[in-house]
Amino acid sequence: LATIERNAARLGVPGVELIRGKAPEALKGLEAPDAVFIGGGITGAGVFEASWEALKPGGLLVANVVTLEGEARLTELSRAHGGQMTRIAVSHAEPVGGYHGWRPAMPVTQWRVRKGGGA
């Protein structure tokens, strides 16, 4: 979370409040957020449901996954709620003998959905 706080300050994003804890327990008693980011854990019992319920109307939910199970869950949720899915693939140059080649990182599948429709 420290990295997120530094990035928010560096990029001038006002009003970012990071909640430390695990959903769904950490969401109890909070004001309805404008946005929720789920960085893994979308397959956890009640994580999406509690996050979606807490999100204010028109709010944005973004979830990132790297597992097949997570991607299957995002596909299911996308069918039910709409939104936009994106796959992000990054490779890094690494030595291969006396040359260099691309070593792929795990692809990230991202789902963006706005409560009330759209992405």
N, CA, C and O atoms as CSV, one atom per row, in Angstrom:
chain,resi,resn,atom,element,x,y,z
A,1,LEU,N,N,0.816,-1.204,0.000
A,1,LEU,CA,C,0.000,0.000,0.000
A,1,LEU,C,C,0.855,1.261,0.000
A,1,LEU,O,O,0.415,2.308,-0.475
A,2,ALA,N,N,2.065,1.172,0.525
A,2,ALA,CA,C,2.949,2.337,0.540
A,2,ALA,C,C,3.250,2.804,-0.881
A,2,ALA,O,O,3.318,4.006,-1.140
A,3,THR,N,N,3.430,1.862,-1.798
A,3,THR,CA,C,3.693,2.217,-3.196
A,3,THR,C,C,2.494,2.937,-3.801
A,3,THR,O,O,2.659,3.910,-4.536
A,4,ILE,N,N,1.301,2.468,-3.497
A,4,ILE,CA,C,0.084,3.120,-4.006
A,4,ILE,C,C,-0.008,4.539,-3.464
A,4,ILE,O,O,-0.336,5.466,-4.205
A,5,GLU,N,N,0.280,4.718,-2.173
A,5,GLU,CA,C,0.239,6.054,-1.570
A,5,GLU,C,C,1.250,6.987,-2.234
A,5,GLU,O,O,0.927,8.136,-2.536
A,6,ARG,N,N,2.473,6.498,-2.462
A,6,ARG,CA,C,3.502,7.319,-3.120
A,6,ARG,C,C,3.077,7.682,-4.540
A,6,ARG,O,O,3.235,8.828,-4.960
A,7,ASN,N,N,2.542,6.719,-5.276
A,7,ASN,CA,C,2.102,6.995,-6.648
A,7,ASN,C,C,0.961,8.001,-6.676
A,7,ASN,O,O,0.944,8.890,-7.527
A,8,ALA,N,N,0.019,7.876,-5.768
A,8,ALA,CA,C,-1.104,8.820,-5.716
A,8,ALA,C,C,-0.596,10.230,-5.428
A,8,ALA,O,O,-1.054,11.191,-6.046
A,9,ALA,N,N,0.350,10.361,-4.493
A,9,ALA,CA,C,0.911,11.674,-4.168
A,9,ALA,C,C,1.708,12.228,-5.353
A,9,ALA,O,O,1.587,13.407,-5.687
A,10,ARG,N,N,2.513,11.386,-5.979
A,10,ARG,CA,C,3.351,11.802,-7.106
A,10,ARG,C,C,2.508,12.232,-8.300
A,10,ARG,O,O,2.859,13.181,-9.001
A,11,LEU,N,N,1.397,11.537,-8.533
A,11,LEU,CA,C,0.543,11.832,-9.681
A,11,LEU,C,C,-0.518,12.888,-9.382
A,11,LEU,O,O,-1.283,13.272,-10.266
A,12,GLY,N,N,-0.562,13.356,-8.136
A,12,GLY,CA,C,-1.509,14.403,-7.781
A,12,GLY,C,C,-2.953,13.960,-7.768
A,12,GLY,O,O,-3.842,14.714,-8.163
A,13,VAL,N,N,-3.194,12.735,-7.316
A,13,VAL,CA,C,-4.563,12.224,-7.246
A,13,VAL,C,C,-5.144,12.607,-5.881
A,13,VAL,O,O,-4.727,12.063,-4.858
A,14,PRO,N,N,-6.093,13.529,-5.860
A,14,PRO,CA,C,-6.637,13.981,-4.575
A,14,PRO,C,C,-7.654,13.000,-3.997
A,14,PRO,O,O,-8.338,12.288,-4.733
A,15,GLY,N,N,-7.738,12.977,-2.699
A,15,GLY,CA,C,-8.806,12.243,-2.027
A,15,GLY,C,C,-8.706,10.741,-2.055
A,15,GLY,O,O,-9.708,10.061,-1.834
A,16,VAL,N,N,-7.523,10.189,-2.320
A,16,VAL,CA,C,-7.378,8.736,-2.315
A,16,VAL,C,C,-7.287,8.269,-0.870
A,16,VAL,O,O,-6.430,8.721,-0.110
A,17,GLU,N,N,-8.171,7.367,-0.506
A,17,GLU,CA,C,-8.132,6.771,0.834
A,17,GLU,C,C,-7.960,5.267,0.661
A,17,GLU,O,O,-8.830,4.585,0.120
A,18,LEU,N,N,-6.829,4.769,1.127
A,18,LEU,CA,C,-6.566,3.336,1.039
A,18,LEU,C,C,-7.069,2.669,2.304
A,18,LEU,O,O,-6.825,3.146,3.412
A,19,ILE,N,N,-7.768,1.572,2.130
A,19,ILE,CA,C,-8.310,0.818,3.255
A,19,ILE,C,C,-7.467,-0.431,3.426
A,19,ILE,O,O,-7.379,-1.271,2.531
A,20,ARG,N,N,-6.855,-0.537,4.581
A,20,ARG,CA,C,-6.051,-1.724,4.877
A,20,ARG,C,C,-6.958,-2.788,5.473
A,20,ARG,O,O,-7.729,-2.522,6.395
A,21,GLY,N,N,-6.855,-3.985,4.939
A,21,GLY,CA,C,-7.673,-5.076,5.446
A,21,GLY,C,C,-8.130,-5.946,4.303
A,21,GLY,O,O,-7.777,-5.722,3.145
A,22,LYS,N,N,-8.918,-6.938,4.647
A,22,LYS,CA,C,-9.422,-7.875,3.641
A,22,LYS,C,C,-10.919,-7.686,3.471
A,22,LYS,O,O,-11.665,-7.542,4.440
A,23,ALA,N,N,-11.336,-7.691,2.212
A,23,ALA,CA,C,-12.765,-7.656,1.921
A,23,ALA,C,C,-13.313,-9.060,2.163
A,23,ALA,O,O,-12.597,-10.038,1.947
A,24,PRO,N,N,-14.525,-9.179,2.592
A,24,PRO,CA,C,-15.508,-8.118,2.764
A,24,PRO,C,C,-15.461,-7.423,4.125
A,24,PRO,O,O,-16.099,-6.384,4.292
A,25,GLU,N,N,-14.725,-7.963,5.107
A,25,GLU,CA,C,-14.730,-7.400,6.461
A,25,GLU,C,C,-14.291,-5.939,6.498
A,25,GLU,O,O,-14.878,-5.144,7.232
A,26,ALA,N,N,-13.276,-5.571,5.728
A,26,ALA,CA,C,-12.710,-4.222,5.776
A,26,ALA,C,C,-13.664,-3.159,5.238
A,26,ALA,O,O,-13.447,-1.970,5.473
A,27,LEU,N,N,-14.705,-3.557,4.528
A,27,LEU,CA,C,-15.638,-2.598,3.939
A,27,LEU,C,C,-16.751,-2.180,4.890
A,27,LEU,O,O,-17.434,-1.182,4.657
A,28,LYS,N,N,-16.929,-2.939,5.950
A,28,LYS,CA,C,-18.039,-2.663,6.869
A,28,LYS,C,C,-17.856,-1.314,7.553
A,28,LYS,O,O,-16.780,-1.004,8.065
A,29,GLY,N,N,-18.921,-0.516,7.554
A,29,GLY,CA,C,-18.921,0.760,8.247
A,29,GLY,C,C,-18.296,1.914,7.477
A,29,GLY,O,O,-18.227,3.025,8.004
A,30,LEU,N,N,-17.843,1.693,6.261
A,30,LEU,CA,C,-17.244,2.761,5.465
A,30,LEU,C,C,-18.310,3.488,4.656
A,30,LEU,O,O,-19.360,2.926,4.346
A,31,GLU,N,N,-18.027,4.753,4.316
A,31,GLU,CA,C,-18.890,5.461,3.375
A,31,GLU,C,C,-18.774,4.782,2.014
A,31,GLU,O,O,-17.766,4.139,1.720
A,32,ALA,N,N,-19.786,4.924,1.201
A,32,ALA,CA,C,-19.767,4.316,-0.135
A,32,ALA,C,C,-18.619,4.906,-0.947
A,32,ALA,O,O,-18.559,6.122,-1.131
A,33,PRO,N,N,-17.702,4.060,-1.440
A,33,PRO,CA,C,-16.561,4.574,-2.199
A,33,PRO,C,C,-16.939,4.932,-3.637
A,33,PRO,O,O,-17.902,4.405,-4.194
A,34,ASP,N,N,-16.154,5.844,-4.226
A,34,ASP,CA,C,-16.289,6.196,-5.644
A,34,ASP,C,C,-15.713,5.103,-6.525
A,34,ASP,O,O,-16.172,4.888,-7.647
A,35,ALA,N,N,-14.687,4.405,-6.001
A,35,ALA,CA,C,-14.004,3.376,-6.789
A,35,ALA,C,C,-13.476,2.296,-5.862
A,35,ALA,O,O,-13.125,2.556,-4.711
A,36,VAL,N,N,-13.427,1.082,-6.387
A,36,VAL,CA,C,-12.871,-0.063,-5.664
A,36,VAL,C,C,-11.921,-0.778,-6.610
A,36,VAL,O,O,-12.252,-1.015,-7.772
A,37,PHE,N,N,-10.727,-1.124,-6.105
A,37,PHE,CA,C,-9.773,-1.923,-6.862
A,37,PHE,C,C,-9.596,-3.249,-6.152
A,37,PHE,O,O,-9.286,-3.288,-4.961
A,38,ILE,N,N,-9.795,-4.338,-6.882
A,38,ILE,CA,C,-9.567,-5.680,-6.348
A,38,ILE,C,C,-8.355,-6.232,-7.085
A,38,ILE,O,O,-8.441,-6.578,-8.263
A,39,GLY,N,N,-7.235,-6.312,-6.392
A,39,GLY,CA,C,-5.983,-6.757,-7.012
A,39,GLY,C,C,-5.689,-8.193,-6.658
A,39,GLY,O,O,-4.725,-8.482,-5.949
A,40,GLY,N,N,-6.494,-9.069,-7.135
A,40,GLY,CA,C,-6.408,-10.473,-6.740
A,40,GLY,C,C,-7.488,-10.732,-5.703
A,40,GLY,O,O,-8.005,-9.793,-5.099
A,41,GLY,N,N,-7.822,-11.954,-5.497
A,41,GLY,CA,C,-8.829,-12.286,-4.496
A,41,GLY,C,C,-10.261,-12.256,-4.987
A,41,GLY,O,O,-11.181,-12.454,-4.193
A,42,ILE,N,N,-10.480,-12.014,-6.272
A,42,ILE,CA,C,-11.848,-11.939,-6.801
A,42,ILE,C,C,-12.582,-13.264,-6.639
A,42,ILE,O,O,-13.812,-13.295,-6.645
A,43,THR,N,N,-11.837,-14.359,-6.494
A,43,THR,CA,C,-12.473,-15.665,-6.309
A,43,THR,C,C,-12.817,-15.926,-4.849
A,43,THR,O,O,-13.460,-16.930,-4.540
A,44,GLY,N,N,-12.403,-15.043,-3.947
A,44,GLY,CA,C,-12.705,-15.216,-2.526
A,44,GLY,C,C,-14.190,-15.050,-2.253
A,44,GLY,O,O,-14.864,-14.238,-2.888
A,45,ALA,N,N,-14.688,-15.817,-1.313
A,45,ALA,CA,C,-16.115,-15.783,-0.979
A,45,ALA,C,C,-16.540,-14.382,-0.550
A,45,ALA,O,O,-16.003,-13.829,0.410
A,46,GLY,N,N,-17.498,-13.817,-1.260
A,46,GLY,CA,C,-18.098,-12.549,-0.888
A,46,GLY,C,C,-17.299,-11.307,-1.231
A,46,GLY,O,O,-17.772,-10.198,-0.979
A,47,VAL,N,N,-16.101,-11.445,-1.799
A,47,VAL,CA,C,-15.262,-10.273,-2.080
A,47,VAL,C,C,-15.934,-9.353,-3.100
A,47,VAL,O,O,-16.095,-8.160,-2.841
A,48,PHE,N,N,-16.327,-9.893,-4.259
A,48,PHE,CA,C,-16.977,-9.045,-5.255
A,48,PHE,C,C,-18.304,-8.515,-4.731
A,48,PHE,O,O,-18.585,-7.322,-4.837
A,49,GLU,N,N,-19.109,-9.390,-4.173
A,49,GLU,CA,C,-20.455,-9.002,-3.740
A,49,GLU,C,C,-20.404,-7.855,-2.730
A,49,GLU,O,O,-21.163,-6.893,-2.853
A,50,ALA,N,N,-19.526,-7.944,-1.741
A,50,ALA,CA,C,-19.412,-6.888,-0.731
A,50,ALA,C,C,-18.876,-5.600,-1.350
A,50,ALA,O,O,-19.332,-4.509,-1.007
A,51,SER,N,N,-17.917,-5.721,-2.253
A,51,SER,CA,C,-17.346,-4.542,-2.907
A,51,SER,C,C,-18.390,-3.849,-3.776
A,51,SER,O,O,-18.505,-2.624,-3.761
A,52,TRP,N,N,-19.141,-4.630,-4.523
A,52,TRP,CA,C,-20.178,-4.091,-5.414
A,52,TRP,C,C,-21.291,-3.436,-4.609
A,52,TRP,O,O,-21.773,-2.361,-4.963
A,53,GLU,N,N,-21.692,-4.083,-3.537
A,53,GLU,CA,C,-22.748,-3.527,-2.688
A,53,GLU,C,C,-22.300,-2.217,-2.050
A,53,GLU,O,O,-23.096,-1.285,-1.932
A,54,ALA,N,N,-21.034,-2.135,-1.635
A,54,ALA,CA,C,-20.517,-0.936,-0.979
A,54,ALA,C,C,-20.355,0.230,-1.951
A,54,ALA,O,O,-20.496,1.386,-1.553
A,55,LEU,N,N,-20.063,-0.055,-3.208
A,55,LEU,CA,C,-19.766,0.962,-4.216
A,55,LEU,C,C,-20.970,1.859,-4.455
A,55,LEU,O,O,-22.095,1.378,-4.586
A,56,LYS,N,N,-20.730,3.169,-4.510
A,56,LYS,CA,C,-21.844,4.091,-4.751
A,56,LYS,C,C,-22.326,3.974,-6.196
A,56,LYS,O,O,-21.561,3.548,-7.062
A,57,PRO,N,N,-23.578,4.342,-6.476
A,57,PRO,CA,C,-24.085,4.316,-7.845
A,57,PRO,C,C,-23.190,5.169,-8.751
A,57,PRO,O,O,-22.820,6.287,-8.394
A,58,GLY,N,N,-22.852,4.635,-9.911
A,58,GLY,CA,C,-21.955,5.325,-10.827
A,58,GLY,C,C,-20.484,5.107,-10.517
A,58,GLY,O,O,-19.615,5.558,-11.262
A,59,GLY,N,N,-20.199,4.406,-9.405
A,59,GLY,CA,C,-18.815,4.150,-9.006
A,59,GLY,C,C,-18.145,3.131,-9.913
A,59,GLY,O,O,-18.811,2.367,-10.612
A,60,LEU,N,N,-16.815,3.131,-9.892
A,60,LEU,CA,C,-16.015,2.272,-10.762
A,60,LEU,C,C,-15.382,1.147,-9.962
A,60,LEU,O,O,-14.794,1.381,-8.906
A,61,LEU,N,N,-15.503,-0.069,-10.466
A,61,LEU,CA,C,-14.828,-1.224,-9.890
A,61,LEU,C,C,-13.836,-1.739,-10.922
A,61,LEU,O,O,-14.189,-1.948,-12.083
A,62,VAL,N,N,-12.588,-1.943,-10.493
A,62,VAL,CA,C,-11.541,-2.493,-11.349
A,62,VAL,C,C,-10.966,-3.706,-10.644
A,62,VAL,O,O,-10.598,-3.634,-9.472
A,63,ALA,N,N,-10.886,-4.821,-11.356
A,63,ALA,CA,C,-10.320,-6.048,-10.789
A,63,ALA,C,C,-9.255,-6.580,-11.732
A,63,ALA,O,O,-9.461,-6.653,-12.944
A,64,ASN,N,N,-8.110,-6.952,-11.162
A,64,ASN,CA,C,-7.019,-7.563,-11.921
A,64,ASN,C,C,-6.811,-8.990,-11.448
A,64,ASN,O,O,-6.869,-9.263,-10.249
A,65,VAL,N,N,-6.571,-9.905,-12.383
A,65,VAL,CA,C,-6.300,-11.308,-12.042
A,65,VAL,C,C,-5.190,-11.846,-12.937
A,65,VAL,O,O,-4.946,-11.335,-14.030
A,66,VAL,N,N,-4.520,-12.894,-12.446
A,66,VAL,CA,C,-3.502,-13.573,-13.253
A,66,VAL,C,C,-3.774,-15.067,-13.372
A,66,VAL,O,O,-3.078,-15.759,-14.116
A,67,THR,N,N,-4.773,-15.578,-12.655
A,67,THR,CA,C,-5.046,-17.017,-12.684
A,67,THR,C,C,-6.212,-17.337,-13.617
A,67,THR,O,O,-7.038,-16.475,-13.919
A,68,LEU,N,N,-6.262,-18.580,-14.064
A,68,LEU,CA,C,-7.383,-19.030,-14.894
A,68,LEU,C,C,-8.690,-18.964,-14.122
A,68,LEU,O,O,-9.730,-18.610,-14.678
A,69,GLU,N,N,-8.636,-19.305,-12.836
A,69,GLU,CA,C,-9.842,-19.264,-12.010
A,69,GLU,C,C,-10.339,-17.828,-11.859
A,69,GLU,O,O,-11.543,-17.573,-11.912
A,70,GLY,N,N,-9.417,-16.903,-11.672
A,70,GLY,CA,C,-9.787,-15.498,-11.579
A,70,GLY,C,C,-10.374,-14.988,-12.878
A,70,GLY,O,O,-11.353,-14.242,-12.874
A,71,GLU,N,N,-9.775,-15.389,-13.993
A,71,GLU,CA,C,-10.283,-14.972,-15.296
A,71,GLU,C,C,-11.679,-15.542,-15.552
A,71,GLU,O,O,-12.537,-14.860,-16.113
A,72,ALA,N,N,-11.904,-16.777,-15.145
A,72,ALA,CA,C,-13.235,-17.375,-15.298
A,72,ALA,C,C,-14.261,-16.592,-14.482
A,72,ALA,O,O,-15.382,-16.368,-14.938
A,73,ARG,N,N,-13.877,-16.179,-13.278
A,73,ARG,CA,C,-14.784,-15.400,-12.425
A,73,ARG,C,C,-15.066,-14.037,-13.060
A,73,ARG,O,O,-16.210,-13.581,-13.059
A,74,LEU,N,N,-14.033,-13.381,-13.603
A,74,LEU,CA,C,-14.249,-12.094,-14.262
A,74,LEU,C,C,-15.167,-12.235,-15.467
A,74,LEU,O,O,-16.012,-11.373,-15.707
A,75,THR,N,N,-15.010,-13.310,-16.222
A,75,THR,CA,C,-15.866,-13.552,-17.385
A,75,THR,C,C,-17.319,-13.701,-16.945
A,75,THR,O,O,-18.225,-13.135,-17.556
A,76,GLU,N,N,-17.526,-14.461,-15.888
A,76,GLU,CA,C,-18.878,-14.651,-15.337
A,76,GLU,C,C,-19.461,-13.313,-14.879
A,76,GLU,O,O,-20.615,-13.006,-15.179
A,77,LEU,N,N,-18.679,-12.521,-14.160
A,77,LEU,CA,C,-19.157,-11.231,-13.659
A,77,LEU,C,C,-19.397,-10.245,-14.796
A,77,LEU,O,O,-20.334,-9.449,-14.741
A,78,SER,N,N,-18.555,-10.293,-15.825
A,78,SER,CA,C,-18.722,-9.416,-16.977
A,78,SER,C,C,-20.027,-9.718,-17.709
A,78,SER,O,O,-20.715,-8.806,-18.168
A,79,ARG,N,N,-20.357,-10.990,-17.812
A,79,ARG,CA,C,-21.633,-11.362,-18.449
A,79,ARG,C,C,-22.820,-10.832,-17.648
A,79,ARG,O,O,-23.827,-10.417,-18.222
A,80,ALA,N,N,-22.700,-10.848,-16.338
A,80,ALA,CA,C,-23.808,-10.421,-15.478
A,80,ALA,C,C,-23.912,-8.901,-15.343
A,80,ALA,O,O,-25.013,-8.369,-15.209
A,81,HIS,N,N,-22.766,-8.192,-15.379
A,81,HIS,CA,C,-22.765,-6.762,-15.058
A,81,HIS,C,C,-22.260,-5.866,-16.179
A,81,HIS,O,O,-22.287,-4.643,-16.048
A,82,GLY,N,N,-21.799,-6.456,-17.284
A,82,GLY,CA,C,-21.242,-5.642,-18.362
A,82,GLY,C,C,-19.809,-5.238,-18.052
A,82,GLY,O,O,-19.088,-5.955,-17.357
A,83,GLY,N,N,-19.404,-4.095,-18.567
A,83,GLY,CA,C,-18.047,-3.616,-18.345
A,83,GLY,C,C,-17.126,-4.010,-19.477
A,83,GLY,O,O,-17.569,-4.481,-20.525
A,84,GLN,N,N,-15.841,-3.811,-19.254
A,84,GLN,CA,C,-14.840,-4.051,-20.289
A,84,GLN,C,C,-13.713,-4.906,-19.736
A,84,GLN,O,O,-13.209,-4.660,-18.640
A,85,MET,N,N,-13.320,-5.920,-20.512
A,85,MET,CA,C,-12.195,-6.774,-20.132
A,85,MET,C,C,-11.014,-6.432,-21.034
A,85,MET,O,O,-11.170,-6.198,-22.232
A,86,THR,N,N,-9.832,-6.409,-20.429
A,86,THR,CA,C,-8.591,-6.128,-21.142
A,86,THR,C,C,-7.533,-7.109,-20.665
A,86,THR,O,O,-7.445,-7.392,-19.470
A,87,ARG,N,N,-6.734,-7.628,-21.580
A,87,ARG,CA,C,-5.594,-8.462,-21.181
A,87,ARG,C,C,-4.328,-7.653,-21.427
A,87,ARG,O,O,-4.123,-7.096,-22.506
A,88,ILE,N,N,-3.489,-7.603,-20.404
A,88,ILE,CA,C,-2.248,-6.840,-20.445
A,88,ILE,C,C,-1.091,-7.831,-20.403
A,88,ILE,O,O,-0.967,-8.609,-19.457
A,89,ALA,N,N,-0.245,-7.801,-21.428
A,89,ALA,CA,C,0.904,-8.705,-21.485
A,89,ALA,C,C,2.174,-7.875,-21.622
A,89,ALA,O,O,2.268,-7.002,-22.484
A,90,VAL,N,N,3.145,-8.157,-20.764
A,90,VAL,CA,C,4.406,-7.420,-20.736
A,90,VAL,C,C,5.545,-8.423,-20.818
A,90,VAL,O,O,5.482,-9.494,-20.215
A,91,SER,N,N,6.586,-8.074,-21.564
A,91,SER,CA,C,7.790,-8.899,-21.633
A,91,SER,C,C,8.996,-8.024,-21.321
A,91,SER,O,O,9.000,-6.824,-21.594
A,92,HIS,N,N,10.009,-8.643,-20.748
A,92,HIS,CA,C,11.238,-7.941,-20.398
A,92,HIS,C,C,12.398,-8.565,-21.161
A,92,HIS,O,O,12.453,-9.786,-21.313
A,93,ALA,N,N,13.324,-7.743,-21.643
A,93,ALA,CA,C,14.506,-8.245,-22.338
A,93,ALA,C,C,15.460,-8.870,-21.325
A,93,ALA,O,O,15.757,-8.282,-20.285
A,94,GLU,N,N,15.934,-10.072,-21.649
A,94,GLU,CA,C,16.879,-10.791,-20.792
A,94,GLU,C,C,17.929,-11.461,-21.663
A,94,GLU,O,O,17.681,-11.769,-22.828
A,95,PRO,N,N,19.111,-11.686,-21.084
A,95,PRO,CA,C,20.150,-12.373,-21.846
A,95,PRO,C,C,19.731,-13.800,-22.210
A,95,PRO,O,O,19.139,-14.519,-21.406
A,96,VAL,N,N,20.055,-14.182,-23.439
A,96,VAL,CA,C,19.879,-15.552,-23.922
A,96,VAL,C,C,21.214,-15.905,-24.577
A,96,VAL,O,O,21.451,-15.606,-25.748
A,97,GLY,N,N,22.071,-16.544,-23.800
A,97,GLY,CA,C,23.428,-16.765,-24.292
A,97,GLY,C,C,24.104,-15.424,-24.498
A,97,GLY,O,O,24.111,-14.586,-23.596
A,98,GLY,N,N,24.671,-15.213,-25.671
A,98,GLY,CA,C,25.310,-13.942,-25.992
A,98,GLY,C,C,24.361,-12.926,-26.600
A,98,GLY,O,O,24.799,-11.857,-27.028
A,99,TYR,N,N,23.086,-13.230,-26.648
A,99,TYR,CA,C,22.086,-12.357,-27.246
A,99,TYR,C,C,21.074,-11.934,-26.183
A,99,TYR,O,O,21.288,-12.129,-24.986
A,100,HIS,N,N,19.991,-11.363,-26.637
A,100,HIS,CA,C,18.898,-10.992,-25.731
A,100,HIS,C,C,17.579,-11.458,-26.337
A,100,HIS,O,O,17.413,-11.482,-27.556
A,101,GLY,N,N,16.664,-11.820,-25.479
A,101,GLY,CA,C,15.337,-12.234,-25.923
A,101,GLY,C,C,14.288,-11.706,-24.962
A,101,GLY,O,O,14.604,-11.179,-23.896
A,102,TRP,N,N,13.055,-11.855,-25.354
A,102,TRP,CA,C,11.941,-11.379,-24.532
A,102,TRP,C,C,11.453,-12.490,-23.618
A,102,TRP,O,O,11.151,-13.592,-24.077
A,103,ARG,N,N,11.376,-12.203,-22.329
A,103,ARG,CA,C,10.840,-13.138,-21.340
A,103,ARG,C,C,9.489,-12.577,-20.894
A,103,ARG,O,O,9.434,-11.517,-20.271
A,104,PRO,N,N,8.398,-13.282,-21.209
A,104,PRO,CA,C,7.077,-12.760,-20.846
A,104,PRO,C,C,6.796,-12.882,-19.351
A,104,PRO,O,O,7.149,-13.872,-18.711
A,105,ALA,N,N,6.157,-11.856,-18.820
A,105,ALA,CA,C,5.613,-11.916,-17.465
A,105,ALA,C,C,4.224,-12.541,-17.571
A,105,ALA,O,O,3.682,-12.684,-18.667
A,106,MET,N,N,3.656,-12.911,-16.434
A,106,MET,CA,C,2.291,-13.452,-16.462
A,106,MET,C,C,1.342,-12.373,-16.978
A,106,MET,O,O,1.399,-11.234,-16.514
A,107,PRO,N,N,0.471,-12.710,-17.928
A,107,PRO,CA,C,-0.490,-11.711,-18.387
A,107,PRO,C,C,-1.494,-11.390,-17.282
A,107,PRO,O,O,-1.842,-12.242,-16.465
A,108,VAL,N,N,-1.942,-10.153,-17.281
A,108,VAL,CA,C,-2.937,-9.688,-16.318
A,108,VAL,C,C,-4.235,-9.456,-17.078
A,108,VAL,O,O,-4.241,-8.786,-18.110
A,109,THR,N,N,-5.323,-10.001,-16.575
A,109,THR,CA,C,-6.640,-9.720,-17.141
A,109,THR,C,C,-7.315,-8.715,-16.224
A,109,THR,O,O,-7.410,-8.920,-15.014
A,110,GLN,N,N,-7.783,-7.627,-16.820
A,110,GLN,CA,C,-8.409,-6.555,-16.046
A,110,GLN,C,C,-9.860,-6.389,-16.489
A,110,GLN,O,O,-10.177,-6.405,-17.679
A,111,TRP,N,N,-10.721,-6.229,-15.502
A,111,TRP,CA,C,-12.142,-5.955,-15.759
A,111,TRP,C,C,-12.477,-4.618,-15.127
A,111,TRP,O,O,-12.200,-4.389,-13.950
A,112,ARG,N,N,-13.078,-3.732,-15.919
A,112,ARG,CA,C,-13.541,-2.422,-15.447
A,112,ARG,C,C,-15.050,-2.374,-15.645
A,112,ARG,O,O,-15.564,-2.680,-16.721
A,113,VAL,N,N,-15.741,-1.986,-14.590
A,113,VAL,CA,C,-17.195,-1.892,-14.699
A,113,VAL,C,C,-17.690,-0.744,-13.823
A,113,VAL,O,O,-17.204,-0.543,-12.710
A,114,ARG,N,N,-18.647,-0.008,-14.332
A,114,ARG,CA,C,-19.243,1.090,-13.588
A,114,ARG,C,C,-20.599,0.629,-13.066
A,114,ARG,O,O,-21.403,0.068,-13.811
A,115,LYS,N,N,-20.842,0.868,-11.790
A,115,LYS,CA,C,-22.111,0.460,-11.182
A,115,LYS,C,C,-23.228,1.303,-11.794
A,115,LYS,O,O,-23.263,2.524,-11.642
A,116,GLY,N,N,-24.115,0.639,-12.473
A,116,GLY,CA,C,-25.170,1.331,-13.192
A,116,GLY,C,C,-24.944,1.267,-14.692
A,116,GLY,O,O,-25.730,1.811,-15.468
A,117,GLY,N,N,-23.858,0.596,-15.106
A,117,GLY,CA,C,-23.611,0.382,-16.531
A,117,GLY,C,C,-22.345,1.032,-17.024
A,117,GLY,O,O,-21.887,2.032,-16.473
A,118,GLY,N,N,-21.783,0.457,-18.066
A,118,GLY,CA,C,-20.602,1.010,-18.725
A,118,GLY,C,C,-19.304,0.570,-18.091
A,118,GLY,O,O,-19.277,-0.186,-17.119
A,119,ALA,N,N,-18.222,1.072,-18.679
A,119,ALA,CA,C,-16.887,0.758,-18.171
A,119,ALA,C,C,-16.205,2.058,-17.909
A,119,ALA,O,O,-15.055,2.075,-17.471
